Amino acid sequence: MQTDVTEELEPRADIFERVGQRMGRDKLAERMQKQVELAAYMACQGKGIFSYEHKLGMDRIIRFAIKCSGLWNRGYRNYLDIRVEHNTLRIASLPPAFEGYRLLHIADLHTDLDPALPGAVIPKLEGLDYDLCINTGDFRNRTQDCHRVSIRETARIYAHIHGPKLGVLGNHDFIEKVDSLEAMGVQLLLNEHTFIEKDGQRLWFVGVDDPDYYQTHDFTRALDGVPPEACKLLLAHTPSVYAEAEQLGFACQFSGHTHGGQICLPGGYPLITHCHAPRSFVSGPWQHGNLQGYTSRGTGGGAVPIRFNCPGEITIHTLTRG
């Protein structure tokens, strides 16, 4: 039975022992060190002029500039205008039992950014046909604040998602959120793998921890126990690990993190990508050798709740043999 998430807002006392066993103690130690450094940086300990950046915040500067331009209302409407995208992935190694298998892909919810987001997402979920939901990270936006708000708003959305649910953490997510998210029925892959079985055939899902800020992804650990010939799909917060994923024989990679640029020039050309990958990998389907990839534009948005020439998305991926 799924646990009431309101009872799981605080992690259990042994969370670090359990998570260390799952993702690797060395990777957990690296992550915790960077979480502490980030928290200290955001604590605004500087004085005088050097503290202005912390006190004002880049998001406030962007918000002020866009409001002065007169484009705020338009950008905010765009932020809530979430599209349902459909993508077909032709996979030669796909087990026949999974022909037509559908994945619901959600990314970069940042649910504590604006309270109106769940009300925009939930109607888009109604009536969608899918077999499994994947989330490629960044459940929250404000890393310097308590994660209770993002957990509560994420739970509102996940109450409308059926079937198995998989996910990975992003660079905005602290490790302490694991218990709360898994209480919603989201199986997080912390340098881990799992599989779905149909008619005696298996489709493998591998998830690595954030390769961006924390850089605590561990493919060796995540793939330990996965048959070499298996059809395996990768969940990674950022597309930047595409080269290694292709070398390791993944059929597909699902990512987010870039928000597709979020604020783009006409035609969807991103001004900022926040990604160490070719610009063509920042949004939508892409190909690298034998690896197919898809980078979501994100379902929510980061820093400020606005979008230009880059609508948020919920994606249905249909798997087919080919």
Order of alpha helices (4+ residues) and beta strands (2+ residues): alpha-alpha-alpha-alpha-alpha-beta-beta-alpha-beta-alpha-beta-alpha-beta-beta-beta-alpha-beta-alpha-beta-beta-beta-beta-beta-beta
